[in-house]
Amino acid sequence: MNRPETPSFALLIIDMINDFDFKYGNMLLAHTKPIVDPILKLKKQMKEKGFPIIYINDHYDLWQADFDKIIARCKNEGNASLIERIKPQQDEFFLIKPKHSAFYGTALNTLLKRLNVETLIITGIAGNICVLFTANDAYMREYKLWIPKDCIASASKEDNHYALKMMNHVLKASIKEGEDI
């Protein structure tokens, strides 16, 4: 992808390739299923405008930025259709992360600077952990933040509401529906 001449946006899709095999994983999966369509719609809009799509995902102890291997590791009976629908395409960026924030221990900031990105649209799971920590780190790096509230999910609605409130009030994120971005 060529470096854009003007400041641009990037869509971050966090941890959507997920095995949901952890405490409260079933609850998170239930809250994740409804955000797939809004994320896909937003992804289509962003691609049509020529903005980069960047997946940042847990590496699941594979330590390889090979999304096919991570998908194979994560796929199970409960999430297979979700993963098939949301998985990255060959023309999209895919980074792995060792911890909760998409910035921690990754090349994300370097990539965003190279692409001349100033505004991040952050989607994915879990809203109150990885999305929130990524938004916090983005804010500290002076990116503008847009959080489509129908494109993030947490294990509980209360946790998701809290995360959205914190991102709006503390991190100055613009919170709106994905279709309004």
Wavefront OBJ file of the C-alpha trace (Angstrom):
o trace
v 0.000 0.000 0.000
v 1.352 3.441 -0.922
v 1.662 6.128 1.707
v -1.341 8.485 1.480
v -0.538 12.127 0.736
v -3.152 13.464 3.147
v -3.893 12.527 6.749
v -6.080 9.499 6.895
v -8.000 7.018 8.937
v -7.292 3.385 9.720
v -9.687 0.704 10.893
v -8.310 -1.479 13.679
v -9.952 -4.873 14.220
v -8.787 -6.269 17.546
v -8.809 -9.930 18.638
v -11.748 -11.029 16.505
v -9.880 -14.234 15.650
v -10.473 -15.768 19.051
v -11.020 -19.217 20.536
v -13.191 -17.881 23.404
v -11.711 -20.683 25.527
v -11.327 -18.850 28.836
v -13.368 -17.759 31.835
v -16.377 -15.800 30.553
v -15.447 -16.755 26.976
v -18.961 -18.011 26.255
v -20.393 -14.704 27.463
v -17.955 -12.763 25.294
v -18.779 -14.936 22.279
v -22.502 -14.257 22.772
v -21.844 -10.496 22.826
v -19.392 -10.721 19.907
v -21.740 -12.324 17.376
v -23.939 -9.181 17.005
v -20.940 -6.928 16.238
v -19.735 -8.929 13.218
v -22.154 -7.410 10.681
v -21.499 -3.790 11.754
v -17.723 -4.402 11.610
v -17.989 -5.952 8.139
v -20.113 -3.036 6.912
v -17.607 -0.525 8.306
v -14.706 -2.519 6.844
v -16.342 -2.396 3.399
v -16.832 1.389 3.673
v -13.232 1.916 4.736
v -11.849 -0.251 1.919
v -13.964 1.617 -0.647
v -12.406 4.868 0.570
v -8.899 3.404 0.350
v -8.194 3.439 4.083
v -6.112 0.646 5.610
v -7.656 -2.269 7.493
v -5.390 -3.506 10.284
v -6.072 -6.653 12.266
v -4.216 -6.931 15.563
v -4.586 -10.257 17.278
v -3.370 -12.379 20.139
v -0.777 -14.853 18.871
v -2.087 -17.867 20.865
v 1.465 -19.007 21.672
v 2.280 -19.418 17.987
v 4.331 -16.206 17.874
v 3.868 -15.973 14.116
v 1.987 -13.283 12.231
v 0.410 -15.963 10.060
v -3.331 -15.480 10.240
v -4.056 -18.862 8.642
v -2.221 -20.639 11.479
v -3.926 -18.506 14.121
v -7.326 -19.134 12.536
v -6.669 -22.883 12.493
v -5.622 -22.737 16.165
v -8.697 -20.730 17.225
v -11.487 -22.277 15.171
v -13.943 -24.443 17.068
v -17.583 -25.470 16.882
v -18.806 -22.316 18.622
v -16.914 -19.714 16.597
v -16.183 -21.221 13.154
v -18.813 -19.255 11.224
v -17.873 -16.011 12.996
v -14.178 -16.464 12.156
v -14.905 -17.361 8.530
v -16.901 -14.156 8.108
v -14.523 -11.774 9.888
v -11.097 -13.182 8.944
v -8.588 -10.875 7.244
v -8.129 -10.788 3.496
v -4.735 -10.961 1.787
v -4.675 -7.199 1.078
v -5.191 -6.287 4.758
v -2.579 -5.873 7.462
v -2.254 -8.479 10.217
v -0.141 -7.972 13.344
v 0.201 -10.115 16.439
v 0.376 -8.720 19.957
v 1.809 -10.228 23.143
v -0.426 -8.330 25.579
v -3.693 -6.417 25.739
v -2.789 -3.219 23.875
v -2.351 -3.351 20.107
v 0.594 -0.975 20.545
v 2.524 -2.920 23.175
v 5.377 -4.913 21.637
v 4.091 -4.469 18.057
v 4.961 -2.486 14.928
v 1.547 -0.790 14.937
v 2.725 2.755 15.651
v 5.440 2.513 12.982
v 2.911 1.199 10.453
v 0.405 3.951 11.271
v 3.072 6.645 10.873
v 4.173 5.101 7.568
v 0.554 5.201 6.361
v 0.165 8.810 7.568
v -2.753 7.879 9.830
v -4.063 10.451 12.301
v -7.429 8.973 13.271
v -8.092 5.429 14.448
v -11.432 3.685 14.270
v -11.130 0.938 16.863
v -13.321 -2.174 16.778
v -13.206 -5.662 18.255
v -13.032 -7.413 21.597
v -12.899 -7.220 24.521
v -14.119 -3.648 24.754
v -13.184 -3.242 28.392
v -9.717 -4.774 28.022
v -7.904 -4.903 24.669
v -9.969 -2.206 22.936
v -9.754 0.117 25.960
v -6.008 -0.448 26.450
v -5.392 0.128 22.734
v -7.455 3.325 22.808
v -5.509 4.497 25.852
v -2.158 3.882 24.162
v -3.397 5.552 20.956
v -4.530 8.596 22.930
v -1.098 8.862 24.570
v 0.407 8.828 21.062
v -1.956 11.674 20.083
v -4.168 9.813 17.629
v -7.770 10.931 17.267
v -10.166 8.164 18.263
v -13.500 7.028 16.905
v -15.157 4.091 18.617
v -18.205 2.626 16.870
v -20.235 1.404 19.830
v -21.946 -1.312 17.800
v -18.529 -2.694 16.788
v -17.048 -3.544 20.196
v -18.098 -6.171 22.721
v -17.172 -7.212 26.245
v -18.190 -10.187 28.384
v -20.978 -8.059 29.906
v -22.992 -5.064 28.760
v -21.968 -3.239 31.936
v -18.271 -3.712 31.166
v -18.815 -2.518 27.606
v -20.758 0.545 28.756
v -17.999 1.397 31.243
v -15.315 1.073 28.553
v -17.237 3.328 26.160
v -17.759 5.890 28.909
v -14.045 5.903 29.791
v -12.974 6.184 26.156
v -15.355 9.085 25.617
v -14.763 11.049 28.821
v -11.088 10.367 29.482
v -9.627 9.601 26.042
v -11.852 12.089 24.163
v -12.998 9.382 21.737
v -15.938 10.089 19.493
v -18.527 7.388 20.215
v -21.147 6.700 17.546
v -22.750 3.906 15.550
v -20.571 2.339 12.872
v -22.902 3.485 10.098
v -22.457 7.105 11.248
v -18.689 7.060 10.763
l 1 2 3 4 5 6 7 8 9 10 11 12 13 14 15 16 17 18 19 20 21 22 23 24 25 26 27 28 29 30 31 32 33 34 35 36 37 38 39 40 41 42 43 44 45 46 47 48 49 50 51 52 53 54 55 56 57 58 59 60 61 62 63 64 65 66 67 68 69 70 71 72 73 74 75 76 77 78 79 80 81 82 83 84 85 86 87 88 89 90 91 92 93 94 95 96 97 98 99 100 101 102 103 104 105 106 107 108 109 110 111 112 113 114 115 116 117 118 119 120 121 122 123 124 125 126 127 128 129 130 131 132 133 134 135 136 137 138 139 140 141 142 143 144 145 146 147 148 149 150 151 152 153 154 155 156 157 158 159 160 161 162 163 164 165 166 167 168 169 170 171 172 173 174 175 176 177 178 179 180 181
